[in-house]
């Protein structure tokens, strides 16, 4: 290991802690002005950011990254504009810092307030997606937190360009130095050092593949907010509207198959499987999705022209398929006897991320909502909506399947904690 790495990360931690204490008392107006300046800086430096991204893309293609990973990495003018808009949007959101969550007066006259305050310093360790640099930084700043960003080596030049633009804008706007720091090396030892920086970091949020997240969790002395996988399900119930179900399935699987809220397993009630499976399968196969099914599903398709026409895209499912996050145009399909079996399957094989029921039966929807143990549970809508922006939170810093301290898309409120303010008039405890 490079012996300068521990000192580098330690210094970044000290700088971030000092910056966080100053940022915590900055006004909402000052933070919003800085965020608007950051958005403008991203827009004005679009060509520089795209040039850096082209360098990363060329190396990623040379290294043989998958199509899904390349899609996550790739920027164009539209994506950069969207990134800048996300920063501007966060500036328009209510500031959670200082919000009074609860207040009350005790019989002895003590008046108590429970108020929102920043977490402090947040470490974000992530792969591929350069937009995470902008999303994380703007959310942290709005919620009064300093952040240390450690992006993946495949996006190093892009992340550096984005962070530099935002940092320069923040300083010009008068915010404290070091509120946004990007680890300036791709040395893997930096991940381990960040994970042990418990004196300065309040929490770490890893975003990337399961291997990265588990490595952070196993080595961390800092609290980690995470999700390991996105094994998301759509269950088509016996009363489902077929057109609606088909639209949801195609969107959940095909719009962006390489993201954590894409559907990985389709469950179909046996009473409609003979009619619905061929319809859904045809659309999926036309979208170049590989289907993995049990024998009952294969028998249904054998009665159609699909098995012969798309033979290379249809294969038997194995037990392992129910637990796989494909992040690709691959889908496992299972026919279930009842909503009970669908819920049992999801709770057994799912990752507590995002799951959907398509049904016209309100009682079935209520059962699904109540009994599926996931962070986001849908009725008649695509799982692709599990996203901070789609939930109206502005950008998001990640999605958590934990139960402490946050669950689901994490935005401004989830980047705060609370403290108690007590007002007295000379009371002493007897």
N, C-alpha and C positions, 0 to 999 in steps of 0.2 A: 504494500500500500504506500502511496505517496504520503510521506510524513507531514506534509504541509496541509493535507486535507482536514484533519481534526481541528487545526488552528483556524483554517478558513471558515469552517462551519461554526466554530465557537464564536468567532468575531461577528459573523452574520447574525447569530443568535443574540449577542449583546446589543448590536446595533438595532435589531428589530424590537427588542424589549424596550429600549429607550424611546424608540420612535412610537411604539404602541401607546406608551403612557402619555405622550404629547397628543397623539391623534385622538385619543379617547375623549379629550375635552375640546376638540375642534367643533365649531358650530356646524349645523346642517347646511347652512348656506355656503360655508367655506368648502365643505366636502363636495357639495353639488357643483360648485364652480370648477373645482378640480376635475371632477368626472367629466363635465362638459368639455373641458380643455383636453382631457385624455382622448375622448371620442374624436375631437377635431384633429388631434395629432395622428391618430390611427388613419383617418381619412387622408390627411395631407401627405402622409408617408406611405401611401398604398404601394407605389412603385418600388420603394425600398423593401417593403415587407414581401412583395411578390418576388422580387429578385432573390431575397434570402430563401424564400420557399422553393424557388426553382432549384437552388443548390441542394436543398434537402431532398426534393423529389428525385433529382438525378441520382443521388447516392442511394436513396431507398430503392429505386428501380434496379440499380446495379446490385444491391444486396439481396434482391429477390423477395421483398416484402409482399405479402398477400394483397389481393385487390381490395379487400376490406380495409386493411391498414393504410394502403395508398390513398383510399378515399377519405379516410380520417385526416390524413396529413395534408392533402391537397387544398390550396387556397386559390381563389380567383377574385376578380374585382367585386363580384356579388357577395362572396363570403366575407371579404374584408369589410365591405359596407355594412353587412349584417352584424359583424363583430362590433363595429363602431356604434351602430344603432343600439346594440345591447347595452353598451356602456351608457349611452344617453338615456336609455329607458330606466336604468337603475337610478340615475339622478332624479327621475320623476317620482320614484317610489317613496312612501313614508319612511322616515328615519326611525328605526326601532329604539335607538339609544336614548335613554332617559324616560321611556314610556313607563308609566305607573301601572304595573300589572294588578296590584291590589293594595289597598290601604285601609287601616282600621285603628281604633283606639281601644286600649285596654282599660279595665275598671280603675286602675291606678293613675290614669291620665296619660300614659305613654302612647304616643302616636307613631304607628309603624307604616312604612311604605316599602313595598317590594318593587324594585325598578330594574329595567333592562340595562345591562352594561356590556361592553365588548368582551369577547373571550380573551383577547390579548394578542398573542402571536400564533398564527396558523401556518403550518407547513403543508404544502400541497405537492405530492409526488405523482406525476402523471406521464402517460405515454401518448405519442402520436399527435393528438388533436391540439394544434396551436391556439385554437379559440379558447381553450381552457386558461391560457395565460391571461387573456383579457377578462374573461368571465370571473375568474378567481380574484384577480387584482381589484376589479371594480366593486365586487360584492364585499370583499374584506374592507376596503377603504370606506364604503358607505356605512358599514356596521362598526367602524372605528377600530378595526384590527390591522396590525401590520402582517405582512405575509412573506414567507420564504418559498419560492417556487423552484421545484426541481423537475424540469421537463425531460422527456426522453431524448436520447442522442439523435434519433432520426429526425427530430424537429428543432435541433439546437439553434441553427441559424435563424429560423423563423421566430422562435420564442425570444431570442435575443433582440431581434428588431422590434417586436411588439412591446416587450418590456422596456426597452430604451425609450421608445416613443411615449409610453405612459409615464415613465419616471420623470422624464424631462418636463412633461406637462404638469405633473404634480408639484414639482419643485418650483416651476414658474408661477403656479397658482398659490404658492405659499404654504403648502403642507410640509410637515417635517421630512427631513431626509430619511432614507432607508425604510420607508413604509412598504415599498415593493422591492424585493431583492430576488434576482434570478441567480441560482447557483451557476457560476461561470465556467463550469467544467462538466464533462460527461463521465468523469471517473465514477464508477459504481460505488466506490467507498463512501461517496457523499450521502447515499441513501441510508447506509448504516449509521453514519454519524448524525444525520438529522433525526433518525429514529431514537437516538439516545440523548437528545438535547432537551431533557425534561426540565432543566432549570430555566429554560427560556421559552420553550414551545408549550402552548396550551393544549394543542391537539394536532394530529396529522390526518389529512384526508388523502388517501391514495386513489387515483383514478387510472384504471388500465386493466390488464388481464389478471386472471386469478393468481397466476404465479407471482406477479409483482405485489399484489395485495397481501398474499400470504407471507411473502418475504418480509414485508414491512411489519405485519402483525407479530411475526415470530421474533423479530429483532428489536421491537420497540419498547421503550420504557415510557413513552408518551402515549396518552389515550389516542386510539385510532377510530375514526368514523368511516364506515366502509360498506360496500356490498361485494361479495365474492364473485357472483355470477348473475346473469339475467336469463334464467330459464323461465320464460314467460309462456303462459298458456292462453288459448282461446277455447272455451267450451261452448259448442253449439247445442242448445237444449232442444227438446222435442217440439216446442212451440215457436222456435225461431223463425223469423222472416228470412227466407232463403237469399233474396237479393241483398238484404242488409248484411247477413252473415258473410256472404261472398265478398262484399266490399271491405268489410272489416278485416277479414282474413288476408286478402291481397295487400291491403295497406300495412297490416301488422307484420307481415313476413317480407314483403318485397320492396317497400319504399326505401328503407336503408337496412339491409339485413345484418350489417356489421355493428349494430349498436345494441346497448344492453336492454332496451325496452322492445326489441323486435321479438315476435312470437317464435318459439322454438318447437312447441308441441301443440297439435290440434286434437281436441277431443270432440267426438260426435256421438250423440245419443243414438242407440241402436234402432229406435223406432223410425228414425228418418235417414239412417245411414244409406240405405239402398237407393234413396232418391237424391240426397244431398251430396254424398261423397263423390259421385261421378261429376257433378257440376263443379264442386270446389276443386277437385283434382284436375279437371281440364284447364281451369283458369290458372292454377298454380303451375302446371306443366308448361303451359304456354308462356309463362313468365320465367321458364327455365329453372324451376325449383325441383330438386331431387326429393322424392317422397319415400319415406321409410315406414312400412306398415306391418301390422300383424296379419295373420292368415285370413281373418274375417274380412279385413279391408281389401286384401289382395284378391279374394274370391269375388268381391263385388266388382272390382275393376276388370277382372277376367271376363265378365259378361259384356264389357264395352270394347270399343276399338282402342282404348287408351293403352292397355297393356302391350299391345303389339306396336302401336304408333310411337310410344314413348318408353320402350323397353329399357333403354339405358338410364332412364331417370326414375325407375320404380324398383325398389328392392325391399327385402324383408327387414323388419325392425328387430333389433336385439334388445336385451334388457338394458344394456349400456346406453342406448339411444335416449331413453327417458331422462337420463341425467346429464345429457350433453348440451352445452351452449355452443351451437354451431357457428354463430356469427357469419353465416354464409347462406346461400340459397339452398338450404337443406331443411327439411321439415319432417318430424316424426308425427305419425297420425295413429290415434287409438280410438276404437269404438267402445263406448262404455254402456253399461246396462242402465244407469240411472244418474241423477245428479249427485247422489251419495257417493257413487264410485268416482265421479269426476272430481268432487271435492277431496276425496281420499287420495286420488292420484296426485293432485296438485300439492297437497300438504306433504305427501311422501317424497315426491321427486322435484318439486319446485324450489326456487331459491328465495322465496318471500319477497319478490320484486314487484311484478305487475302481472295480473291475471284477469281474464274477462269472461263473462257469461253473455251469450247472445240468446235472448229469450223474450217471449211475449208474456210470460207469466210473472207477475210482480212478486208473488210469494216465493217463487224459485230465485228471483233476483235478490230478495231480502235474505234468503238462506245463504246464498253464495257470498254476499257481502259480509254476513255475520261469521261464517264458518271457514272461509279461506283465509289462512294466516299469512297475508302478504301486506307489504307497505302501501300498495295501491291496488284497489280492486274495482273493476269496471263492470258496468251493465250497458250493453249495446254501444260500445265505443272501443276504438283501437287502443291497444296497449302503448302505441307510439306517443300518446299524450303525456306519458310520465316524463315530465321535463319542467324545469322551473319556469321557463318563459311561457309554456303552454298553460301552466297553472296560474298565470298572472303574477308570478313572483319576480319578474324580470329574468335576468340570467340566473343560472344555478352553479353552485360550486361542486355539486356531486349528488348522488342518490344513495341514501342509507337504508339498509335493511336491518340495522341494529334497533334495539329498543331503548338504549341510552345513548346519547342525549337527544338524538333526532332520528326521525324515520321518514322515508320518502325523499322527494326533491328537497335539497337544502338551499335556502336563500338567506335573506337578511335576518329574519327572526332566529333561524337556526344557527346563526353565527354570533349570537349573543348568549349570555348567561344572566344572572341577576344577583343583586345584593339587597340587603335590608338597610334602610335609613330609619333611625329611631330618634324622635324628637321628644325631649322631656322638659321638665320644669323643676329639676332638683330631686327627682325621685331616687330613693335608694331601696335596695332589696332587704326586706326584714328577715 
